[in-house]
Amino acid sequence: MRLLLVIILMASTLGACAGHRATWTTANSKQLIDNDQIAVEWPLAWMMFTPAEADEKAKQDGLLLLVTRDGASLQTMVLKKRSIADGFANTKKRAAPGMLPQDLAEIVLDDIRGNPIYVNPQLIETSPTTIGDLPGFKLVIRYRNKAGLPKQTVHYGCLKNGFLYMLIYEAPQRYYFSADLPTFEAIKNSYRWRTREGA
């Protein structure tokens, strides 16, 4: 809970900059949260963080929305959108429009392996999937954070109109990951595109 309060205070500070402010909202019921061309159904009573327009770190990461129930250190679900033209922070490999989902997954995996926040990342699963009605990929990765805590993460991703869209779930491996995985899968299954444009 202390971590959640720290995040809220940081969000308020970031929100003081120009543009729309960083906000935390609570889902009062099952509802659609619209972001860009995306509609995703989030669960009852979870906290939803939208970064400030002036938050350069959030822009660089492509962060659209962060969702948690008990605090970001216990479970985090993230919605991201990044231009593939911007490349990746931790790999020299580049994505291209129209590339196969499994090739895109390899680039995302290489970027994760190069990210220092993931200590000893181990690939558990890679498989094809759909995001809305578009072909995509699923990565399941086990790792330790810098404090040595075993964590597990699921990355869903796809390309659309030159952008990489990602839906990510991360939680401590013990208890929390399996406890909230069904909720995350339900969120992924609710993912809808508001237009029918191709990738």
C-alpha atoms as one frame of an Amber mdcrd trajectory, in Angstrom:
protein
   0.000   0.000   0.000   2.910   2.363   0.721   4.239   1.757  -2.795   0.826
   2.572  -4.252   0.799   5.886  -2.330   4.284   6.716  -3.626   3.128   5.996
  -7.184   0.065   8.218  -6.693   2.227  11.077  -5.401   4.634  10.685  -8.329
   1.700  10.650 -10.722   0.345  13.872  -9.192   3.742  15.566  -9.602   4.008
  14.483 -13.223   0.458  15.637 -13.829   1.329  19.194 -12.843   3.078  19.643
 -16.189   1.386  20.919 -19.353  -1.320  18.826 -21.032  -3.667  16.406 -19.325
  -2.685  15.390 -15.825  -1.701  11.939 -14.643  -4.764  10.310 -13.127  -5.707
   7.347 -10.951  -9.294   6.164 -11.301 -11.179   3.222  -9.844 -13.359   0.924
 -11.919 -16.764   1.071 -10.218 -18.178  -1.680 -12.401 -17.212  -3.745 -15.408
 -16.606  -1.043 -17.949 -14.922  -0.274 -21.244 -11.862   1.942 -21.061 -11.228
   3.512 -24.444  -7.702   4.460 -25.415  -6.880   5.501 -28.966  -8.448   2.778
 -31.195  -8.640   0.235 -28.362 -11.464  -0.884 -26.094 -10.520  -3.170 -23.197
 -12.775  -4.314 -20.365 -11.118  -3.911 -16.964 -12.248  -5.627 -13.737 -14.293
  -4.315 -10.838 -12.539  -2.084  -8.276  -9.047  -2.183  -9.791  -6.994   1.029
  -9.888  -6.212   2.478 -13.334  -3.326   4.896 -13.926  -3.132   7.108 -17.020
   0.183   8.998 -17.379   0.407  12.740 -17.899   0.681  13.998 -21.449   4.046
  15.570 -20.583   5.480  12.345 -19.104   8.414  11.728 -21.472   9.324   8.364
 -19.905   5.770   7.103 -20.435   5.867   8.330 -24.060   9.175   6.576 -24.670
   7.814   3.327 -23.215   4.501   3.724 -25.063   2.534   3.509 -21.805  -1.196
   4.127 -22.296  -2.588   2.615 -19.103  -1.410   0.741 -15.983  -3.847  -1.308
 -13.909  -3.366  -2.894 -10.475  -5.525  -4.144  -7.629  -3.126  -4.464  -4.682
  -0.208  -2.289  -5.806   2.275  -2.284  -8.660   4.755  -4.512  -6.795   2.122
  -7.265  -6.428   0.440  -7.260  -9.820   0.603  -4.956 -12.811  -1.264  -5.043
 -16.110  -0.075  -2.591 -18.732  -1.371  -1.445 -22.101   1.272  -0.001 -24.454
   1.509   1.436 -27.954   4.868   2.263 -29.584   5.893   3.206 -33.093   8.155
   0.495 -34.513  10.056   3.264 -36.318  11.430   4.310 -32.917  13.186   0.979
 -32.455  13.796  -0.710 -29.098  15.831   0.428 -26.124  17.691  -2.829 -25.424
  18.244  -4.469 -28.814  19.558  -3.370 -32.186  17.044  -5.601 -33.959  14.267
  -3.693 -35.688  10.646  -4.487 -36.456   9.104  -3.861 -39.868   5.489  -3.464
 -41.022   3.960  -6.762 -42.097   6.511  -8.973 -40.334   5.318 -12.306 -38.954
   4.231 -12.355 -35.293   6.845 -14.987 -34.377   9.599 -12.760 -35.806   8.239
  -9.799 -33.848   8.177 -11.961 -30.707  11.893 -12.717 -31.167  12.679  -8.997
 -31.254  10.578  -8.284 -28.147  12.241 -11.216 -26.356  15.708  -9.932 -27.307
  14.738  -6.493 -25.952  13.581  -8.068 -22.674  16.810 -10.051 -22.352  18.788
  -6.841 -22.771  16.767  -4.955 -20.147  18.635  -4.804 -16.786  15.395  -4.929
 -14.760  14.980  -8.560 -15.868  17.622 -10.660 -14.066  18.240 -14.070 -15.674
  15.071 -14.073 -17.855  13.921 -17.561 -18.893  11.472 -18.136 -21.735   8.647
 -20.427 -20.580   6.354 -20.187 -23.602   6.132 -18.571 -27.010   3.028 -19.099
 -29.113   0.814 -17.455 -31.738  -2.421 -15.775 -30.696  -4.801 -13.042 -31.789
  -5.142  -9.561 -30.302  -8.674  -8.527 -31.094  -8.887  -9.954 -34.596  -5.241
  -9.406 -35.557  -2.490 -12.058 -35.549  -0.100 -11.661 -32.654   2.202 -13.441
 -30.226   2.350 -14.528 -26.602   5.531 -14.669 -24.513   5.690 -16.062 -20.973
   8.917 -15.259 -19.134  10.206 -16.057 -15.649  12.887 -13.835 -14.086  14.094
 -12.228 -10.872  13.965  -8.531 -10.147  17.022  -6.663  -8.845  16.020  -7.502
  -5.251  16.044 -11.215  -6.123  12.259 -11.730  -6.067  11.096 -14.407  -8.568
   8.539 -12.913 -10.928   6.681 -14.021 -14.031   5.342 -11.987 -16.923   3.094
 -12.496 -19.956   3.500 -10.300 -23.026   0.838 -10.228 -25.732   1.677  -8.169
 -28.802   0.773  -7.378 -32.388   1.439  -4.846 -35.139  -1.158  -2.401 -36.430
  -0.536   0.544 -38.768   3.177   0.740 -37.919   2.652   0.480 -34.153   3.440
  -2.300 -31.705   0.544  -2.825 -29.303   1.353  -4.715 -26.107  -0.742  -6.055
 -23.232   1.525  -7.118 -20.371   0.942  -8.829 -17.017   3.603  -9.087 -14.322
   3.473 -10.433 -10.769   5.554 -12.301  -8.181   5.763 -15.945  -9.187   4.541
 -17.174  -5.810   0.765 -16.807  -5.329   0.044 -13.538  -7.163   0.907 -14.610
 -10.707  -1.421 -17.606 -10.786  -4.065 -15.844  -8.667  -4.575 -12.998 -11.140
  -3.710 -14.782 -14.401  -7.388 -15.683 -15.154  -8.319 -12.003 -14.743  -5.566
 -11.000 -17.157  -6.641 -13.598 -19.721 -10.227 -12.303 -19.496  -8.914  -8.784
 -20.122  -6.951 -10.005 -23.132 -10.049 -11.756 -24.498 -12.051  -8.520 -24.142
  -9.553  -6.562 -26.296 -11.320  -4.963 -29.258 -10.279  -2.629 -32.053 -12.612
   0.315 -32.587 -11.841   0.286 -36.332 -11.335  -2.585 -38.775  -8.145  -1.237
 -40.340  -5.479  -3.812 -41.058  -2.111  -4.158 -39.389
